[in-house]
């Protein structure tokens, strides 16, 4: 059974993330969307909130499950005896970062293989950072994030801006 791990912060999950999840779910027997927590990152949503958002968005995917992890993705893979990481690649600027990360992961865990999946052209410009900026200024979010995420994002920004 081929199991792929798709790690990310998903702060918040976007339509670009969902496109990658959908596409890899057709290739692998099982996909684990790994909601990561890195202590030095400033997240808008808590790990539990991000987990729940992703869970709600993938509930109709039969072979996709969501888990959380704090620390190195490699440590998660080792603990589960897994060896496939899928990373989305939006633009050329992502390539250098992803290549360095894949090589570091390979050094730390030689059994790992990193698969890069190019974003669909309709989504390559979407990032969680841009989504939060658009939402802060009441910009139009249609088609950029799942419908169920939009009210959560707007509410969270209201809470943070108080």
C-alpha positions in Angstrom: 0.0 0.0 0.0 1.4 3.4 -1.1 0.9 6.1 1.5 1.8 9.7 0.9 2.2 12.4 3.5 1.3 16.0 2.4 2.6 18.2 5.2 1.9 21.9 5.6 0.7 24.6 8.0 -2.7 25.1 6.2 -3.1 28.5 7.9 -5.7 28.5 6.4 -6.3 25.7 3.8 -6.8 27.1 0.3 -8.3 25.8 -2.9 -4.8 25.2 -4.1 -4.1 22.9 -1.2 -7.4 21.0 -2.0 -6.4 20.7 -5.6 -3.1 19.0 -4.6 -4.9 16.8 -2.1 -7.5 15.7 -4.7 -4.8 15.0 -7.3 -2.6 13.0 -5.0 -5.6 11.0 -3.7 -6.0 9.6 -7.2 -2.4 8.4 -7.3 -1.8 7.0 -3.8 -3.8 4.4 -1.8 -3.9 6.7 1.2 -3.0 10.3 1.8 -2.2 11.8 5.2 -2.6 15.5 5.3 -0.2 16.4 8.1 -1.1 19.7 9.8 2.3 20.8 11.1 3.1 22.9 14.1 6.4 24.7 14.3 7.0 26.6 17.6 8.8 29.5 15.9 6.0 30.2 13.4 3.2 32.7 14.1 -0.1 31.0 13.1 -3.4 32.7 12.9 -5.3 29.6 13.7 -4.4 27.1 16.4 -3.3 23.6 15.5 -6.7 22.2 16.5 -8.5 24.8 14.4 -6.3 24.1 11.4 -6.8 20.4 11.9 -10.6 20.8 12.0 -10.7 23.1 8.9 -8.7 20.6 6.9 -10.8 17.7 8.3 -14.0 19.4 7.2 -12.6 20.1 3.7 -11.5 16.5 3.0 -14.4 14.6 4.6 -15.6 13.4 1.2 -12.2 11.9 0.2 -12.4 8.2 1.1 -8.6 7.7 1.2 -7.5 10.9 2.9 -7.0 11.4 6.6 -5.8 14.3 8.7 -3.2 14.2 11.5 -1.2 16.8 13.4 2.5 16.8 14.3 4.9 19.1 16.1 8.5 18.9 15.0 10.3 17.5 12.0 8.1 15.9 9.3 10.9 13.3 9.0 10.3 12.3 12.6 6.6 11.8 11.9 7.4 9.6 8.8 9.9 7.5 10.8 7.4 7.0 13.6 4.8 5.7 11.1 7.3 3.8 8.9 6.4 5.9 5.9 8.7 7.3 3.2 6.8 9.5 0.7 6.4 13.2 1.1 4.4 15.2 -1.4 5.0 18.9 -1.7 3.1 21.4 -3.9 5.2 23.6 -6.1 3.5 26.9 -7.1 6.2 28.9 -8.9 9.9 28.8 -9.7 10.6 30.7 -6.4 9.3 27.7 -4.5 11.7 25.3 -6.3 14.9 26.3 -4.5 13.4 26.0 -1.1 11.7 22.7 -1.8 14.8 21.3 -3.4 16.9 22.2 -0.3 14.2 20.8 2.0 14.0 17.5 0.0 17.8 17.1 0.1 17.9 17.8 3.9 15.1 15.3 4.5 17.0 12.7 2.4 20.2 13.3 4.4 18.2 12.8 7.7 16.2 9.9 6.4 17.7 8.2 3.4 14.5 6.1 2.8 12.4 9.2 2.1 11.3 10.3 -1.3 10.0 13.8 -1.9 7.5 14.1 -4.8 6.9 17.6 -6.1 3.5 18.2 -7.6 3.1 21.4 -9.7 0.1 23.5 -8.9 -2.6 23.7 -11.5 -2.3 27.1 -13.3 -5.7 28.2 -11.8 -4.1 28.0 -8.3 -0.4 28.7 -8.6 -0.7 32.3 -7.3 -2.7 31.3 -4.1 -0.9 31.2 -0.8 -2.2 31.2 2.8 -0.2 34.4 3.4 -1.9 36.2 0.5 -5.3 34.9 1.6 -4.9 36.4 5.1 -3.8 39.7 3.6 -6.8 39.9 1.3 -9.2 39.0 4.1 -7.7 41.7 6.4 -8.7 44.3 3.9 -12.1 42.8 3.1 -11.0 41.6 -0.3 -13.0 39.1 -2.3 -12.1 35.5 -1.3 -14.3 33.6 -3.7 -12.5 30.7 -5.3 -9.4 31.2 -3.2 -10.5 29.3 -0.1 -13.1 26.7 0.5 -16.6 28.1 1.3 -16.6 26.7 4.9 -13.2 28.4 5.7 -14.3 31.9 4.7 -16.5 32.6 7.8 -13.9 31.1 10.1 -11.1 33.3 8.6 -13.2 36.5 8.8 -14.2 35.7 12.5 -10.6 34.9 13.5 -9.3 38.2 12.0 -12.0 40.1 13.8 -10.9 38.5 17.1 -7.2 39.2 16.4 -7.8 42.8 15.4 -9.7 43.7 18.6 
